[in-house]
Amino acid sequence: HTASQSFNDDTQVLLLITNQLRKDLSSTNEFEVSLALDLLSQIATLDLARDLTPEVFKLLFTSKVFVRKKAIAVVLRVFDKYPDAVRVCFKRLVENLESSDPLVVTAVI
């Protein structure tokens, strides 16, 4: 949480946190995943977005609705920084429109 408050796009250490974010995004603890998604949404750069697109892609169909909603929101930031992610994630994002959970559908819209 502190990193999201003190880092920005120009922070030199961003390249060093890629592996930690990857680990946090793959965690079984939904709160760790949530914090990692929050951080990614605030400090995403081209490199971070490119390197972490596979992890965000997996989260678009997680069974944890709380995490899935956050991942859907982060996809917009990833698309902004790394437009090639649209080819990877867009279909799965649209598939979330057919979710039985109205909160997930609302997040996609």
Buried (B, 14 or more C-beta within 10 A) or exposed (E): EEBBEEBEEEBEEBEEBBEEBBEBBBBEEBEBBBBBBBBBBBBBBEEBBBBBBBBBBEBBEBEBBEBBBBBBBBBEBBBEBBEEBEEBBEEBBEEBEEBEEEEBBEBBE
